[in-house]
């Protein structure tokens, strides 16, 4: 299976802090993960964006 590179963007400050890969499938929901944001200095929800 082919994989896409995706970026994780902080929901508060909109900075792109993390990158990861994901399989190519249609109809998938966007990934939402709580991760540490270096600019906000706290754990915030990060959402998937395209690379």
DRENTI-549684 format. One line per field, with one value per atom (N, C-alpha, C): residue in one letter; z, y, x; chain. Coordinates in steps of 0.02 Angstrom, whole numbers. Layout:
# residues N
residu = (A, ...)
c3 = (Z, ...)
c2 = (Y, ...)
c1 = (X, ...)
chaine = (A, ...)
***
This chain:
# residues 51
residu = (X, X, X, X, X, X, X, X, X, X, X, X, X, X, X, X, X, X, X, X, X, X, X, X, X, X, X, X, X, X, X, X, X, X, X, X, X, X, X, X, X, X, X, X, X, X, X, X, X, X, X, X, X, X, X, X, X, X, X, X, X, X, X, X, X, X, X, X, X, X, X, X, X, X, X, X, X, X, X, X, X, X, X, X, X, X, X, X, X, X, X, X, X, X, X, X, X, X, X, X, X, X, X, X, X, X, X, X, X, X, X, X, X, X, X, X, X, X, X, X, X, X, X, X, X, X, X, X, X, X, X, X, X, X, X, X, X, X, X, X, X, X, X, X, X, X, X, X, X, X, X, X, X)
c3 = (0, 0, 0, -37, -41, 19, 42, 101, 82, 115, 106, 166, 154, 209, 229, 294, 318, 372, 380, 432, 486, 548, 604, 625, 624, 638, 704, 746, 810, 799, 837, 829, 859, 902, 933, 896, 885, 854, 779, 752, 681, 656, 700, 678, 661, 610, 588, 624, 674, 718, 703, 678, 670, 600, 577, 513, 525, 487, 493, 426, 420, 358, 372, 318, 324, 258, 260, 199, 158, 92, 47, 44, 76, 72, 67, 28, 22, 77, 99, 149, 221, 233, 301, 333, 399, 435, 447, 458, 472, 541, 547, 609, 659, 723, 776, 835, 857, 911, 958, 1024, 1072, 1076, 1060, 1061, 1092, 1111, 1141, 1086, 1095, 1049, 1081, 1047, 1075, 1077, 1032, 1032, 1086, 1098, 1149, 1219, 1222, 1285, 1323, 1287, 1319, 1270, 1295, 1252, 1221, 1155, 1118, 1067, 1039, 986, 921, 887, 822, 769, 714, 661, 598, 559, 497, 444, 409, 350, 297, 235, 181, 180, 157, 154, 97)
c2 = (-60, 0, 62, 111, 174, 218, 258, 300, 373, 416, 489, 519, 573, 611, 663, 667, 717, 759, 820, 865, 872, 880, 892, 964, 1001, 1072, 1085, 1127, 1146, 1183, 1165, 1197, 1267, 1285, 1352, 1402, 1386, 1434, 1422, 1367, 1349, 1335, 1319, 1301, 1226, 1210, 1140, 1110, 1068, 1043, 972, 929, 859, 835, 784, 751, 676, 642, 570, 544, 478, 449, 414, 406, 374, 340, 284, 248, 288, 276, 310, 271, 297, 268, 325, 316, 368, 360, 414, 412, 410, 420, 420, 488, 487, 549, 578, 644, 676, 656, 648, 627, 684, 670, 720, 687, 717, 690, 746, 731, 780, 772, 826, 825, 890, 890, 949, 999, 1062, 1115, 1158, 1165, 1203, 1278, 1303, 1374, 1392, 1349, 1361, 1339, 1296, 1269, 1229, 1192, 1150, 1096, 1047, 995, 1021, 1019, 1042, 990, 997, 952, 972, 923, 934, 898, 933, 905, 893, 845, 826, 880, 896, 940, 907, 927, 899, 928, 889, 911, 958)
c1 = (41, 0, 43, 20, 56, 39, 88, 78, 87, 48, 53, 88, 126, 154, 103, 87, 40, 74, 51, 77, 24, 46, 0, 7, -49, -50, -85, -55, -84, -150, -201, -266, -269, -222, -223, -179, -116, -71, -60, -86, -83, -12, 34, 102, 104, 144, 150, 210, 196, 248, 271, 228, 244, 227, 262, 245, 243, 201, 193, 169, 161, 135, 69, 31, -35, -51, -86, -103, -152, -150, -196, -261, -313, -379, -429, -481, -531, -583, -612, -664, -640, -575, -549, -561, -573, -578, -509, -507, -442, -418, -354, -322, -321, -338, -335, -300, -244, -203, -183, -183, -157, -82, -45, 28, 52, 116, 147, 166, 145, 163, 217, 274, 329, 315, 273, 257, 207, 158, 106, 130, 180, 207, 154, 112, 62, 39, 3, -25, -89, -92, -150, -170, -229, -252, -219, -189, -158, -200, -214, -256, -214, -236, -202, -211, -155, -157, -114, -124, -84, -14, 33, 103, 115)
chaine = (A, A, A, A, A, A, A, A, A, A, A, A, A, A, A, A, A, A, A, A, A, A, A, A, A, A, A, A, A, A, A, A, A, A, A, A, A, A, A, A, A, A, A, A, A, A, A, A, A, A, A, A, A, A, A, A, A, A, A, A, A, A, A, A, A, A, A, A, A, A, A, A, A, A, A, A, A, A, A, A, A, A, A, A, A, A, A, A, A, A, A, A, A, A, A, A, A, A, A, A, A, A, A, A, A, A, A, A, A, A, A, A, A, A, A, A, A, A, A, A, A, A, A, A, A, A, A, A, A, A, A, A, A, A, A, A, A, A, A, A, A, A, A, A, A, A, A, A, A, A, A, A, A)
***
